[in-house]
């Protein structure tokens, strides 16, 4: 079945074209480059994996509870709308929310793939081109995996959210070579990492947990790359140039904060847009969710040297300024370790099952009489 047949609402057009500006840059300096970045490039090569093999796609997914979401995580919980819903309605609501979340992940990963390709094209340093090429492959794998999950396990997709599309467009239209880093590596991927982590750590469903853990292992490298490249570059900028980037960050953060409402889901359940916005704004779970989503962005922005007064005030207004002191390196290390631990546990369980099967076969053979 065509993807276009699975959308809850048809996209405005099957193909979105963003006019690109800027220069393609070639470097004729083939020296080794920055040791830290080349080490990250080596890690990017070593950590490539196949989503068809590493993920157990035979795992079943409950279509009315794909992520094991608790009731209080749903915006309508505790409202008169919830009281009127049947169990079937509530199951359908869970399905729509899972579809909406993973659809935005899918669209964001395609955007990340395009941005990684733009970085390969426009960044002046060859070592950064090398790493970005591995990231483009990572993002292709992520888009493939999220697309497969939505097609095969949920059977429903949502179009790209307007605010996510706006941020992608702003990132891609900017001619400055560092903007795909800032828009994608810092803002969109930082937001995605936090969203992935919240679902990964709360779901009791093994398939989405695998998908999110393995994707996050890659994303930890991507954010490290963005931090490394931008920290070096932004030290060279004038105050005016840094302020321009800070304005971009402020606008992007407000866009993403407003993106996280899932209003499209409520509209599909017959709730008007204005009421849907009000319900989303009052939801205690979404209030916490939106705040935690900046746990990866704020410390990264501070680390790369964008920490002017206006930017700090914007984070005060959002209630997230204190997140600037979060230990980002520790979070990334934990992301990588969790994926490795999940692999060990899965393969140890599979090995135990194989051993038990062999022992059972041997025991059965020993108990059989000759001629049987």
Secondary structure, 3 states (H helix, E strand, C coil): CCHHHCECCCCCCCCCCCCCCCCCCCCCCCCCCCHHHHHHHHHHHHCCCCHHHHCCCCCCCCCCCCCCCCHHHCCCCCCHHHHHCCHHHHHHHHHHHHHHHHHHHHHHHHHHHHHHHHHHHHCCCHHHHHHHHHHHHHHHHHHHHHHHHHHHHHCCECCCCHHHHHHHHHHHHCCCCCHHHHHHHHHHHHHHHHHHHHHHHHCCCHHHHHHHHHHHHHHHHHHHHHHHHHHHHHCCCCHHHHHHHHHHHHHHHHHHHHHCCCHHHHHCCCCCHHHHHHHHHHCHHHHHHHHHHHHCHHHHHHHCCCCCHHHHHHHHHHCCHHHHHCCHHHHHHHHHHHHHHHHHHHHHHHHHHHHHHHHHHHHHHHHCCCCC
